[in-house]
């Protein structure tokens, strides 16, 4: 490997986030891994369907600031101010200055307008100068994936191998758990990964199997795939060794708790199944169960959570037992987890399950859904229950809460847990990419005609997938729009992309 072009678009877009999501953790970890490598590296970003190169010093500052903020908790002075300045100079810059040297007009005369626009002139210079090197374009974030015009240019000018990290295909398999249109967008992304990648990294065997199934169902090629497990952070383990949990712990903003409690960690959204947990707690109250433990919900509120919010804000019977927190630091998270009776993770579907892994790393018993991803991430060392069997969940919660001997048995199982770490993961990824380099696989065509053929196939495939999607979801989309209008006409008009509807929505706001 001579040179890496790492895509930092998501890192720029997420610069102001106080804490990272799961994808953010993977993205910053890989960026930090490559910035410390001895070989040549370039950091690029996408803005308005065009790729640009981020200056080396700026890229290094961006990655180090976010790594300190999200991973090691060593936050530099004026960190957010510096990150904001980087953002405003890149994807936050409203000016469009695509500089194309004149001689590139001749070199790229057969490019379509979209292909010519896809790469900024300075980046084209870099690609051209390094075209004989063994190069890689790496995107671990899903952000901007599907930009076929750019991939064509990368292959033509840079002869790059393209590497993607696929976190899951949940929006395709379970569109009911995502926003309208997310399944279509993700179908485009995953199809682009299949068509253009030289290799795919995935977070679990479950994700690998679902990706292969998607490719087979849509007659797409299956590139080489490597399972690159997500490591537990060293800073998390250090906090584990340094922090001593007391029975009465301070949580956040003056909230304290001195009784038994369970904890669940995830963004609040339908797929995470918070509603079942809240119903279990209400059932315990209504049935007069003594010594009911508290439930701490750690995570920000996501989309389509009206039912959960109604429970949290309008159900007086459970309010004394529920604590909702978001934006906690790693130290606070470790404190809360170490004091809990167990972690509850009742998701309907997941691609991996990092909170489950972190809980097991702490030696904390976990009760989770009986789904394939959790079998893998939990190494079959948790208590697995069907995510719709509320009665069994309640019985397990009460058994753990009231029977110390049973809880100790669950803790003993965790002694066999094998902790995934980043160092091992990166060693295996580097070894895998070296094998891809040696194989000179699919996407390194001998001539441009082969590449053009691949490009046309990809566009045709994406169009077919899009047409199929539109046909299958036309009636569903219309029905959802009608339901949205009935539920909240003002929001329906305000959310519309049609200027007249937006105007009507703003008028309705006055009444």
BAMAR-911361 format. One record per residue (C-alpha): residue number from 0; x, y, z. Coordinates in steps of 0.05 Angstrom, whole numbers, plus 5000, padded with zeros to 4 digits. Layout:
BEGIN
   pos      u      v      w
   NUM      X      Y      Z
...
***
This chain:
BEGIN
   pos      u      v      w
     0   5000   5000   5000
     1   5032   5065   4976
     2   4978   5117   4987
     3   4910   5121   5021
     4   4855   5172   5006
     5   4811   5172   5069
     6   4742   5203   5065
     7   4729   5250   5125
     8   4662   5278   5101
     9   4623   5250   5159
    10   4675   5274   5210
    11   4667   5344   5183
    12   4591   5339   5184
    13   4590   5312   5256
    14   4643   5360   5283
    15   4597   5392   5334
    16   4570   5327   5364
    17   4590   5323   5438
    18   4591   5247   5438
    19   4601   5198   5380
    20   4551   5149   5350
    21   4574   5078   5334
    22   4591   5097   5262
    23   4628   5159   5287
    24   4672   5115   5331
    25   4691   5071   5273
    26   4703   5131   5227
    27   4748   5169   5275
    28   4785   5106   5294
    29   4803   5088   5222
    30   4821   5161   5207
    31   4868   5162   5267
    32   4896   5094   5247
    33   4915   5119   5178
    34   4941   5188   5199
    35   4994   5152   5241
    36   5017   5106   5186
    37   5084   5115   5151
    38   5058   5112   5079
    39   5029   5171   5041
    40   4958   5192   5059
    41   4909   5243   5034
    42   4844   5263   5068
    43   4787   5281   5022
    44   4716   5305   5031
    45   4652   5312   4990
    46   4612   5375   4980
    47   4555   5383   4930
    48   4574   5320   4891
    49   4647   5342   4885
    50   4708   5312   4920
    51   4761   5359   4949
    52   4828   5347   4983
    53   4835   5372   5054
    54   4904   5403   5069
    55   4947   5355   5110
    56   4954   5401   5170
    57   4880   5415   5172
    58   4863   5342   5166
    59   4911   5324   5222
    60   4881   5378   5267
    61   4810   5355   5252
    62   4824   5282   5268
    63   4865   5296   5331
    64   4813   5344   5358
    65   4756   5295   5347
    66   4797   5236   5372
    67   4810   5274   5437
    68   4738   5297   5443
    69   4705   5230   5427
    70   4755   5176   5446
    71   4807   5196   5498
    72   4768   5252   5532
    73   4829   5297   5527
    74   4794   5359   5500
    75   4840   5414   5475
    76   4825   5486   5492
    77   4777   5519   5443
    78   4765   5451   5411
    79   4695   5466   5386
    80   4716   5534   5359
    81   4773   5503   5319
    82   4728   5448   5293
    83   4676   5499   5272
    84   4728   5538   5234
    85   4750   5475   5196
    86   4677   5459   5180
    87   4663   5530   5155
    88   4724   5527   5109
    89   4702   5460   5078
    90   4631   5432   5072
    91   4603   5491   5110
    92   4631   5540   5059
    93   4576   5568   5015
    94   4622   5585   4957
    95   4631   5534   4901
    96   4701   5539   4872
    97   4716   5479   4829
    98   4784   5493   4799
    99   4798   5452   4737
   100   4864   5465   4702
   101   4854   5476   4627
   102   4897   5417   4605
   103   4851   5370   4643
   104   4796   5387   4593
   105   4836   5348   4541
   106   4856   5292   4589
   107   4783   5283   4611
   108   4749   5300   4545
   109   4707   5236   4546
   110   4681   5249   4617
   111   4608   5266   4624
   112   4591   5333   4658
   113   4577   5295   4723
   114   4643   5259   4720
   115   4681   5323   4705
   116   4648   5358   4764
   117   4660   5299   4811
   118   4732   5316   4828
   119   4763   5383   4843
   120   4823   5405   4801
   121   4873   5402   4859
   122   4852   5331   4876
   123   4855   5312   4802
   124   4928   5336   4802
   125   4943   5291   4861
   126   4907   5231   4831
   127   4944   5240   4765
   128   5013   5248   4798
   129   5002   5185   4840
   130   4967   5143   4787
   131   5022   5090   4785
   132   5021   5078   4861
   133   4981   5024   4896
   134   4927   5069   4924
   135   4863   5060   4963
   136   4801   5103   4972
   137   4772   5085   5041
   138   4703   5105   5066
   139   4680   5075   5133
   140   4620   5119   5146
   141   4566   5107   5093
   142   4570   5182   5081
   143   4566   5200   5007
   144   4571   5127   4985
   145   4538   5119   4917
   146   4576   5174   4881
   147   4589   5132   4819
   148   4616   5190   4777
   149   4672   5201   4827
   150   4690   5127   4830
   151   4696   5126   4754
   152   4745   5184   4757
   153   4784   5152   4815
   154   4793   5089   4774
   155   4811   5126   4710
   156   4859   5177   4738
   157   4883   5144   4801
   158   4875   5069   4789
   159   4850   5065   4861
   160   4823   5006   4897
   161   4759   5026   4932
   162   4745   5001   5003
   163   4679   5011   5041
   164   4658   4994   5112
   165   4586   4968   5114
   166   4554   4975   5183
   167   4487   4942   5167
   168   4431   4938   5115
   169   4376   4948   5166
   170   4341   5004   5125
   171   4334   4954   5067
   172   4313   4893   5108
   173   4269   4932   5158
   174   4245   4997   5125
   175   4191   5003   5178
   176   4244   5022   5229
   177   4274   5081   5189
   178   4250   5147   5160
   179   4212   5146   5094
   180   4263   5145   5037
   181   4321   5118   5079
   182   4311   5049   5050
   183   4317   5076   4979
   184   4380   5116   4996
   185   4413   5057   5030
   186   4396   5012   4971
   187   4434   5060   4927
   188   4493   5059   4975
   189   4497   4984   4981
   190   4489   4974   4906
   191   4547   5022   4895
   192   4589   4983   4945
   193   4576   4919   4907
   194   4590   4950   4839
   195   4652   4991   4853
   196   4688   4964   4914
   197   4750   4921   4912
   198   4735   4899   4983
   199   4682   4908   5036
   200   4694   4912   5111
   201   4635   4892   5156
   202   4624   4893   5231
   203   4595   4823   5239
   204   4581   4758   5204
   205   4507   4776   5206
   206   4520   4839   5165
   207   4563   4798   5117
   208   4508   4747   5106
   209   4455   4801   5095
   210   4500   4837   5045
   211   4513   4773   5005
   212   4438   4759   5005
   213   4424   4830   4979
   214   4475   4821   4923
   215   4446   4754   4903
   216   4375   4779   4903
   217   4394   4838   4858
   218   4443   4800   4813
   219   4502   4842   4837
   220   4574   4819   4844
   221   4599   4800   4913
   222   4668   4832   4927
   223   4717   4803   4978
   224   4690   4813   5048
   225   4727   4818   5115
   226   4694   4819   5184
   227   4729   4877   5220
   228   4705   4876   5291
   229   4697   4941   5329
   230   4745   4946   5388
   231   4730   4969   5459
   232   4766   5034   5472
   233   4829   5034   5515
   234   4803   5096   5551
   235   4740   5057   5569
   236   4781   5001   5600
   237   4825   5051   5638
   238   4762   5084   5667
   239   4739   5014   5687
   240   4803   5003   5726
   241   4804   5073   5757
   242   4731   5082   5775
   243   4703   5053   5840
   244   4628   5051   5841
   245   4593   5067   5906
   246   4523   5045   5923
   247   4499   5116   5919
   248   4524   5147   5855
   249   4518   5216   5825
   250   4491   5211   5754
   251   4484   5279   5722
   252   4461   5349   5739
   253   4448   5334   5812
   254   4409   5269   5799
   255   4429   5214   5846
   256   4404   5144   5860
   257   4413   5098   5920
   258   4369   5039   5902
   259   4375   4981   5853
   260   4369   4999   5779
   261   4375   4971   5709
   262   4402   5009   5649
   263   4390   5010   5574
   264   4438   5047   5527
   265   4415   5068   5457
   266   4383   5123   5417
   267   4308   5124   5431
   268   4275   5100   5367
   269   4224   5045   5348
   270   4277   4993   5330
   271   4306   4995   5401
   272   4241   4972   5433
   273   4240   5020   5492
   274   4164   5017   5493
   275   4165   4945   5517
   276   4210   4962   5576
   277   4165   5020   5597
   278   4104   4975   5593
   279   4140   4923   5636
   280   4153   4976   5689
   281   4081   4999   5688
   282   4059   4926   5694
   283   4103   4919   5756
   284   4071   4981   5787
   285   4000   4959   5771
   286   4011   4889   5799
   287   4036   4917   5865
   288   4106   4886   5860
   289   4149   4907   5919
   290   4218   4938   5914
   291   4212   4956   5840
   292   4281   4976   5813
   293   4292   5039   5773
   294   4305   5040   5698
   295   4358   5088   5671
   296   4349   5103   5597
   297   4415   5130   5568
   298   4408   5159   5498
   299   4381   5218   5460
   300   4311   5219   5431
   301   4309   5199   5358
   302   4253   5200   5307
   303   4181   5174   5312
   304   4182   5166   5388
   305   4115   5196   5405
   306   4092   5133   5441
   307   4155   5130   5484
   308   4153   5204   5499
   309   4080   5198   5521
   310   4101   5144   5570
   311   4159   5184   5596
   312   4121   5250   5604
   313   4049   5230   5615
   314   4049   5165   5654
   315   4050   5184   5728
   316   4052   5112   5752
   317   4122   5098   5724
   318   4153   5167   5729
   319   4183   5154   5799
   320   4220   5094   5770
   321   4247   5122   5704
   322   4308   5166   5694
   323   4323   5191   5624
   324   4394   5217   5609
   325   4432   5237   5546
   326   4501   5264   5530
   327   4536   5230   5588
   328   4612   5226   5587
   329   4649   5159   5584
   330   4666   5166   5658
   331   4593   5176   5676
   332   4574   5117   5632
   333   4623   5071   5666
   334   4599   5094   5735
   335   4526   5081   5716
   336   4540   5013   5685
   337   4582   4989   5743
   338   4526   5005   5792
   339   4471   4972   5752
   340   4439   4904   5765
   341   4443   4889   5690
   342   4439   4920   5622
   343   4375   4912   5581
   344   4381   4910   5505
   345   4314   4891   5474
   346   4326   4914   5402
   347   4287   4882   5345
   348   4348   4883   5299
   349   4421   4906   5302
   350   4483   4902   5260
   351   4530   4892   5319
   352   4514   4920   5389
   353   4571   4959   5420
   354   4535   4975   5486
   355   4527   4900   5497
   356   4602   4889   5486
   357   4620   4946   5534
   358   4574   4919   5588
   359   4605   4850   5583
   360   4674   4883   5586
   361   4653   4912   5653
   362   4630   4844   5677
   363   4557   4868   5678
   364   4502   4817   5664
   365   4463   4831   5600
   366   4392   4813   5582
   367   4384   4822   5507
   368   4343   4802   5446
   369   4352   4733   5417
   370   4378   4758   5349
   371   4438   4737   5307
   372   4480   4800   5316
   373   4475   4794   5392
   374   4495   4721   5390
   375   4559   4743   5356
   376   4575   4807   5395
   377   4554   4776   5462
   378   4590   4710   5447
   379   4529   4673   5475
   380   4546   4698   5546
   381   4484   4740   5557
   382   4413   4722   5574
   383   4376   4718   5507
   384   4300   4729   5503
   385   4253   4740   5444
   386   4243   4817   5438
   387   4167   4810   5439
   388   4162   4764   5500
   389   4148   4817   5552
   390   4127   4767   5605
   391   4193   4730   5601
   392   4232   4796   5602
   393   4195   4818   5665
   394   4208   4752   5700
   395   4283   4755   5682
   396   4288   4827   5707
   397   4256   4809   5773
   398   4298   4746   5781
   399   4363   4786   5771
   400   4338   4840   5818
   401   4317   4795   5875
   402   4362   4734   5869
   403   4436   4751   5880
   404   4457   4679   5870
   405   4425   4678   5800
   406   4458   4744   5782
   407   4526   4717   5805
   408   4516   4658   5758
   409   4505   4705   5700
   410   4568   4744   5720
   411   4609   4680   5722
   412   4592   4666   5649
   413   4624   4732   5630
   414   4693   4707   5652
   415   4697   4672   5584
   416   4685   4737   5546
   417   4739   4753   5494
   418   4749   4828   5491
   419   4753   4855   5419
   420   4808   4907   5412
   421   4827   4957   5358
   422   4899   4936   5352
   423   4881   4865   5332
   424   4825   4889   5287
   425   4872   4936   5249
   426   4926   4883   5242
   427   4875   4836   5210
   428   4847   4891   5165
   429   4917   4910   5140
   430   4931   4837   5127
   431   4866   4830   5088
   432   4879   4892   5046
   433   4948   4866   5030
   434   4917   4802   5003
   435   4869   4844   4961
   436   4928   4883   4934
   437   4964   4819   4916
   438   4903   4789   4881
   439   4893   4850   4836
   440   4819   4835   4838
   441   4759   4857   4798
   442   4764   4933   4796
   443   4832   4944   4765
   444   4815   4937   4692
   445   4868   4931   4638
   446   4838   4987   4597
   447   4786   5042   4601
   448   4736   5003   4559
   449   4731   4951   4614
   450   4722   5006   4666
   451   4670   5041   4624
   452   4632   4976   4617
   453   4632   4967   4693
   454   4609   5039   4702
   455   4551   5030   4654
   456   4529   4966   4688
   457   4530   5001   4755
   458   4487   5058   4729
   459   4439   5010   4697
   460   4434   4969   4761
   461   4422   5030   4804
   462   4367   5054   4756
   463   4334   4986   4758
   464   4337   4985   4835
   465   4309   5055   4837
   466   4252   5039   4789
   467   4234   4976   4828
   468   4235   5015   4893
   469   4190   5070   4866
   470   4140   5020   4840
   471   4138   4979   4904
   472   4133   5039   4951
   473   4089   5087   4912
   474   4025   5066   4947
   475   4059   5062   5015
   476   4089   5131   5009
   477   4021   5161   4990
   478   3986   5127   5048
   479   4039   5153   5097
   480   4031   5223   5070
   481   3956   5219   5080
   482   3966   5194   5151
   483   4016   5250   5165
   484   3967   5302   5138
   485   3911   5275   5182
   486   3955   5274   5244
   487   3986   5343   5237
   488   3967   5385   5175
   489   4013   5442   5196
   490   4075   5398   5200
   491   4054   5364   5134
   492   4056   5431   5098
   493   4119   5456   5133
   494   4158   5392   5116
   495   4139   5395   5042
   496   4191   5412   4990
   497   4139   5450   4950
   498   4144   5525   4964
   499   4069   5537   4963
   500   4057   5483   5015
   501   4112   5512   5059
   502   4079   5580   5053
   503   4012   5550   5075
   504   4047   5517   5134
   505   4077   5583   5156
   506   4009   5616   5152
   507   3979   5561   5195
   508   4033   5574   5248
   509   4000   5641   5263
   510   3935   5608   5284
***
